[in-house]
Amino acid sequence: MKSKRHFAIGTILSVPLAAAVLIAAAPAHSAQSFQTDYRVSLFGLSIAKASFSTNVSDNGTYKVTGNLSSSGLASLFDDTNGKLDVTGQISKNGPVPSSYEVKYKHGNRDKITSIAFANGNVTNTTNVPPINKKKNWVELTPADLQSVADPISGVMVAASTPTQVCTQTLHIYDGQTRVDLKLSPSGGAQPFATKGFKGDAITCSAKFVPIAGYQSGRKAIEYLKNSSKISLTFASLGKSAIYSPVQAKIGTQVGTVTIYATRFEKTQ
């Protein structure tokens, strides 16, 4: 039987919502490139790392490629490696995804999740192997897949001021589960510095609201829904008016998982 820690590490890395909650911001209508690197830790020990490259063309289309892997002691017990690709278009209201694909290897198991979007709505989802729907499964409805984004595009928040970031609700779909992250203010802007970035960041509290595509009554979901303390800290590169997380803290049954940007940098 898997330990709770084994389950938590596997969930953080294999579920894109928890593992890939971060990306570089990118202004529309300007060809630019960004690099962002993240460290995931539990009890102060590194358990995962992630790296994302973002390219934005002159017409506002964007492409994100990413790598995710377990690290430190976690790799001895829960060896996971994944690759991620996202495409979309940056509009005046923020990023609108076109495609999302994540491939990862967890131990001896391989998994692929692909999502196709049109005008902010999901048009097709493919999971290999298929989702294992257990007892008390909450089925997705067509309405659940309207006006949503993948876990990468979904956390790039359009706002004219930092304080507007924390007034929004993020509608996210990872190929299996549809959730809302309801943001609320948690203090004003504070200085934040990491490789490639020094400036103000805004921290929001986040309420995890499962919508569909999950097993009702599952302890991990119930904890995130009813007991978890979640915070997301957002920053914007340049004058983009697109804010992305540079830090996240997620309370789990085994402790608080921290995701921290070790690099948040414009490269071109």
C-alpha positions in Angstrom: 0.0 0.0 0.0 1.3 3.5 -0.8 2.1 5.7 2.0 0.4 9.1 2.4 3.6 10.8 1.5 4.0 8.7 -1.6 0.5 9.5 -2.6 1.0 13.3 -2.0 4.2 13.5 -4.0 2.7 11.6 -6.9 -0.4 13.8 -6.9 1.6 17.0 -6.9 3.6 15.9 -9.8 1.2 13.9 -11.9 -1.9 16.2 -11.6 -1.1 19.2 -13.7 -3.3 21.5 -11.6 -1.0 21.0 -8.5 2.2 20.5 -10.3 2.2 23.1 -13.0 0.5 26.0 -11.4 3.1 28.4 -12.6 4.2 30.2 -15.8 5.9 33.4 -17.0 3.8 36.3 -17.9 3.9 37.6 -21.5 2.6 40.9 -23.0 0.5 40.6 -26.1 1.5 41.9 -29.5 5.2 41.8 -28.8 7.6 38.9 -29.8 9.3 38.0 -26.5 10.6 34.9 -24.7 10.6 34.0 -21.0 12.2 31.4 -18.8 10.8 30.3 -15.4 12.1 27.7 -13.1 10.4 26.4 -9.9 11.2 24.3 -6.9 8.6 22.3 -5.0 9.3 21.5 -1.4 7.6 19.7 1.6 8.9 20.2 5.1 11.7 22.3 3.6 12.9 19.4 1.5 12.9 19.5 -2.3 10.5 17.0 -3.8 10.1 18.3 -7.4 11.4 20.9 -9.9 9.9 22.4 -13.0 11.1 24.6 -15.9 9.0 26.4 -18.4 10.0 28.3 -21.7 7.4 30.7 -23.0 7.5 32.3 -26.5 5.1 35.0 -27.7 4.9 36.0 -31.3 4.1 39.5 -32.7 0.4 38.5 -33.2 0.0 37.5 -29.6 0.1 33.7 -30.0 2.0 31.9 -27.3 3.7 28.5 -26.9 4.8 27.1 -23.6 7.1 24.0 -23.2 7.8 22.6 -19.8 9.6 19.8 -17.9 8.5 18.5 -14.6 10.4 15.9 -12.4 10.7 14.6 -8.9 13.9 15.6 -7.1 15.8 15.1 -3.9 14.7 12.3 -1.6 11.3 12.2 -3.4 12.9 10.7 -6.5 14.0 7.7 -4.5 10.4 6.8 -3.6 8.3 8.5 -6.3 10.2 8.8 -9.6 8.2 11.0 -11.9 9.1 12.9 -15.1 6.9 14.8 -17.5 6.8 17.1 -20.5 4.2 19.7 -21.2 3.2 21.8 -24.3 0.6 24.6 -24.4 -0.5 26.9 -27.2 -2.9 29.8 -27.3 -3.6 33.4 -28.1 -3.3 36.3 -25.7 -6.4 38.5 -25.9 -7.3 41.7 -24.1 -8.9 39.6 -21.4 -5.9 37.3 -21.0 -4.7 34.1 -22.4 -7.1 31.9 -24.4 -5.7 28.3 -24.9 -5.8 26.3 -28.1 -4.1 23.1 -27.0 -2.7 21.5 -23.9 -0.7 18.3 -23.7 1.1 16.7 -20.8 3.1 13.4 -21.0 4.6 11.9 -17.9 6.1 8.8 -16.6 5.3 7.8 -13.0 7.4 4.8 -12.0 6.7 2.3 -14.8 3.5 3.9 -15.9 3.1 6.3 -18.8 0.2 8.8 -19.2 -0.8 11.3 -21.8 -3.5 13.9 -21.4 -4.4 16.1 -24.4 -7.1 18.9 -24.5 -8.3 20.9 -27.5 -10.0 24.3 -27.1 -11.9 26.7 -29.3 -12.9 30.2 -28.1 -12.3 29.2 -24.5 -14.4 26.1 -24.6 -13.1 22.5 -24.5 -13.8 20.6 -27.8 -12.0 17.3 -27.1 -10.1 15.5 -24.3 -8.0 12.4 -24.7 -6.5 10.5 -21.7 -4.2 7.5 -22.2 -4.9 5.3 -20.3 -8.6 6.2 -19.8 -9.7 7.7 -16.5 -10.5 5.2 -13.8 -13.9 6.4 -12.6 -14.5 5.1 -9.1 -17.6 5.0 -6.8 -19.4 8.4 -6.3 -17.8 9.8 -9.4 -19.0 13.4 -10.2 -19.5 13.4 -14.0 -18.6 16.4 -16.2 -21.4 18.1 -18.1 -21.0 20.1 -21.3 -21.6 23.3 -19.3 -18.6 22.5 -17.1 -16.3 22.7 -20.1 -17.4 26.2 -21.3 -15.2 29.2 -20.6 -12.4 27.3 -19.0 -8.6 27.1 -19.4 -5.8 24.5 -18.9 -3.8 24.7 -15.6 -1.1 26.8 -17.3 -3.1 29.3 -19.2 -5.6 29.4 -16.4 -3.3 30.9 -13.8 -2.1 33.8 -16.1 -4.4 36.5 -14.8 -5.1 39.7 -16.8 -5.5 42.7 -14.5 -4.8 46.5 -14.8 -3.6 46.7 -11.2 -2.1 44.2 -8.8 -5.1 44.5 -6.5 -7.5 43.4 -9.3 -5.8 40.0 -9.4 -7.2 38.8 -6.1 -10.8 39.6 -7.1 -11.0 36.9 -9.8 -12.1 33.3 -10.0 -10.0 31.0 -12.1 -11.8 28.3 -14.0 -9.4 25.4 -14.6 -9.7 22.0 -16.3 -6.8 19.5 -16.4 -8.2 16.8 -18.6 -10.0 15.1 -15.8 -11.1 17.5 -13.1 -12.8 20.8 -13.3 -12.2 23.2 -10.4 -12.6 26.8 -9.6 -9.9 28.7 -7.6 -11.7 31.6 -6.0 -9.1 34.3 -5.2 -9.5 36.9 -2.4 -7.1 39.6 -1.1 -4.5 38.7 1.5 -2.6 41.9 2.1 -1.2 44.5 -0.3 1.7 44.4 -2.7 5.0 43.3 -1.3 8.6 43.3 -2.7 9.6 40.0 -4.3 13.0 39.1 -5.8 14.4 36.0 -7.6 16.7 35.4 -10.5 15.7 37.7 -13.3 13.0 39.6 -11.4 12.9 42.3 -8.7 9.6 44.1 -8.0 6.2 44.0 -6.4 4.1 40.9 -6.0 0.6 40.5 -4.7 -0.6 37.5 -2.5 -4.1 36.1 -2.8 -5.9 33.5 -0.7 -7.4 30.8 -2.8 -10.5 28.7 -2.2 -10.5 25.3 -3.9 -13.9 24.5 -5.3 -14.2 21.1 -7.1 -16.9 21.2 -9.9 -16.8 17.8 -11.6 -14.5 15.0 -12.8 -13.6 13.7 -9.3 -14.6 11.1 -6.7 -17.0 12.7 -4.2 -16.0 12.0 -0.7 -12.3 11.3 -1.4 -10.3 12.5 1.5 -7.7 14.4 -0.5 -10.4 16.4 -2.3 -12.4 17.0 0.8 -9.3 18.3 2.6 -8.5 20.7 -0.2 -12.1 21.8 -0.4 -12.8 22.3 3.4 -9.5 22.5 5.3 -6.6 23.5 3.1 -5.1 26.9 3.3 -3.9 28.0 -0.1 -2.1 31.1 -1.2 -0.9 32.3 -4.6 1.6 35.1 -5.0 1.5 36.8 -8.4 3.9 39.1 -10.2 4.1 40.7 -13.7 7.1 40.9 -15.9 7.5 44.3 -17.5 4.3 46.2 -18.2 2.4 43.3 -19.5 -0.8 43.5 -17.3 -0.6 39.7 -17.2 0.2 38.3 -13.7 1.5 34.9 -13.0 2.3 33.0 -9.7 5.8 33.3 -8.4 5.0 31.4 -5.2 2.2 29.0 -4.1 1.5 27.4 -0.7 -0.9 24.5 -0.7 -2.0 22.8 2.6 -2.2 19.0 2.2 -2.9 16.2 4.7 0.8 15.6 5.0 2.0 19.2 5.3 2.2 22.4 3.3 3.6 22.1 -0.2 5.5 25.2 -1.3 6.2 26.1 -5.0 8.7 28.9 -5.4 10.1 30.6 -8.5 13.8 30.3 -8.6 13.9 32.1 -11.9 11.4 34.5 -13.5 13.1 36.1 -16.3 12.7 37.7 -19.8 15.3 36.2 -22.1 14.5 38.0 -25.3 
